[in-house]
Every structure is written in C-alpha cells, then in structure tokens.
Amino acid sequence: MAIGIKDIFSQHFGGEPVVCAFAPGRVNLIGEHTDYNGGYALPCALNLGITGAARLRDDKTLRLYSANFPDGGITEISLSSPLAGGWTDYPVSVIRTFAAMGYSIDRGADIAFSGNLPDGSGLSSSAALEVLTGLLLRELYGFSVTAQELAVFGQLAENRFIGVNCGIMDQFASAMGKSGCAILLDSATLGYSDAPFSEKDAALVIVNSGVKHSLASSAYNDRRRECETALADICKVKKISSLCALSVDEFERYKDSITNPVCRKRARHAVYENDRTKQAAEALRNGDLTTFGSLMRESHMSLKDDYEVSCAELDFLAETAWSFDGIYGARMTGGGFGGCTVNLIKKDRLAAFTGVVKEKYKEEFGIDAQIFAVEISGGACVINE
Ligand code: GLA
C-alpha cells in the first residue's frame, strides 16, 4: 500500500503535521479555451490529485518536499526569496498571492506533497497544487477564505507569478468539484451549476498520449492574444464584453469585422464551443449521451482546425475512439499540444476499448498509452490521515 502523506511528512520533517488535505486534478468534458473568453466550461474533479501535509514554523523559512520529485530532497527557501524555477514555484506563488491579497503570512512552514496525477498530462496538477497550498494555508493560519477564493487565488498565482495567462477553470474544478457531477461553470460570473453524470451506463476514460504539453509555452498565451484581437475588432461594430457574449448567429453576422483570418478562426472556435458546452450540459442532465458524444466530437474538430491546439497523437486517439463500437464520444481535453483525450464509453466495452487503443497507438507512435477509468470526486478538502 502506498505510504500516506502524514508518514511522508514525518519521515522528512520529523514530528507530526498539523493539517493534511487533498486537492483533485480535473478533466474537462467540453468547453475548451472558453474560460478566458467569458464562456462556459464543463469540468469535473477527479479521484486523482495531490495530498499535502503541513505545519507552521517559528521562523520565516519554507521547507518543501514532494514525493514526486524525491531526488530534489527538501527545498529550503526564505519567504521573501525570488522564485527558483521548478515545482516549488507553485506553492511559493500561492503564498505570495495570499500576502498580496492582504493576508498576513509572517511564519514559514514545512510542507510535504504527494500526487498521483500523471505528470504533464494536462490533468491540472499545477492547479491542484495551487488549490492545495491555499487550503493548507487557510487551515494553518485560520484564514477565512471560501473554496471559490482558493480557486481565484490559485489562478492569480499562476497569472501573476508563474506567467501563464490561464483562465479559472482548472482551479475552480479542483476547489469546487462535486462528487458524481460535472460543473457547468460560467467564467464570466463564476456562477455554476451541477450536471450529474450517471456512471451507471457510461465510463469516463482518460487516455494519456504521453506527449507532454507545456502550458507555459507561448502557444497558450498566443491563443489568448489572438482572441483579444478578435474581440477588439468586433467591438468596433458591436460592443461586447467578451467573445462568448456573442451567440452563434451574432458571430456569423459580425465575423467579417475580424480582419485577421487566424483571429477569426480562434473567435469562431470560442463562440461555437461555448454554444456546444451549454447544449452538452443540457444533454448530460437529460441522460442523452449520444448527443453529448457528438458535441464532444465537434469540439475536437474545432480545436484541431480552428483553434489549432491538437496534435497528431491526440487526433489519432480521438479518431480511434470514434470508430470504436460502444463509444459515445471522445475529444482532446485541456489546453492541448499533447496531454490526454477524454472518452465516454459504454461500461461493458471498457476492457475491449483499452486493448484496442493501446495496441493501435503503440503500432502508430511506438508509445504506450496510459488508460484509466476515473471517478468524479468532490473538490479540495481536509483529510484525516
Ligand atoms: C488550461 C488552462 C484553463 C483553460 C484550458 C483550456 O487548462 O489552465 O484555464 O483555458 O487550458 O480550456
């Protein structure tokens, strides 16, 4: 049995932690690259994630250990030292964000982490780490911070300190996830509602392409800039607050005001994807997985052709899934450029699906695809170890 976080803490720091917590990774069912365009996303929190254990110190030193990077040992830094690069930047950035928001962080801490999300798979290990750090801080200091604020602080940490201009979806799903439900998140207002997922008939399956996505890569920020350019062009003829404030019909009416054809494609993706996401949540609530599945497929095609964030491996995995008997839908999930596909499949076809995908993927790319059926879990929480 895997060693628990409390023991990991004790082995490396001695004594007992004061608090232990868990924050999940997420998979997004549909609504990709909409969360910085004022649109909807439909993520769910996973039963995979990161656990952490922490204790305050009497000085201003932070000592951080991750069981996922054991060779690095304990990283020791002062509360005020600059970011060093590497995984410790995430917790440190969250601590900085709390301080910048006016929370008094006057003592260091010993914190141990251990996660079971595949590294670089696009299942939001960084968002989980951010939300988890926020939760541990809240418990250690007794700060009054809501789960939603933990998500916002995680996003701020990433935007301001890590330098990735990400939206709120990943941190929101990690902080606010609900067991058995996808969350229909309106990124414009942070309003949200549940869309229950019946695991009775369908399995939610993630296939990791093994191609590492690098969210920090400039491509993500480029897409965001292209959307901003498209918005500025449209605003010359129609004042709107965000691209996703447009209906599909309105977009078709105003699209020619976007002068750059690449920016026009990006905007088309955002507007149509937003529309698909609302329809998909409705389909999920009605238990209509067939409709849900076709929307997933349309989403993938749009991410491939209009948003251009897919890659040969993800396309192959999606296409292989689409041609499999028993599949409802499949698409790339997350920021793109590698990472995972998400697949909805009839339960009794799961074993066959796994075999076929593994074999075909290996044959085509020489890579062993990691395939796992996941459960939808609740959001970040304190745990008793
Ligand atoms: C990454 C970002 C999210 C979102 C997705 C794309 O996961 O962190 O905010 O933009 O990409 O949907």
Boltz pocket constraint, residues with backbone or C-beta under 6 A from the ligand:
constraints:
  - pocket:
      binder: B
      contacts: [[A, 28], [A, 31], [A, 32], [A, 33], [A, 34], [A, 35], [A, 36], [A, 122], [A, 166], [A, 167], [A, 168], [A, 169], [A, 170], [A, 215], [A, 334], [A, 335], [A, 336]]
      max_distance: 6.0
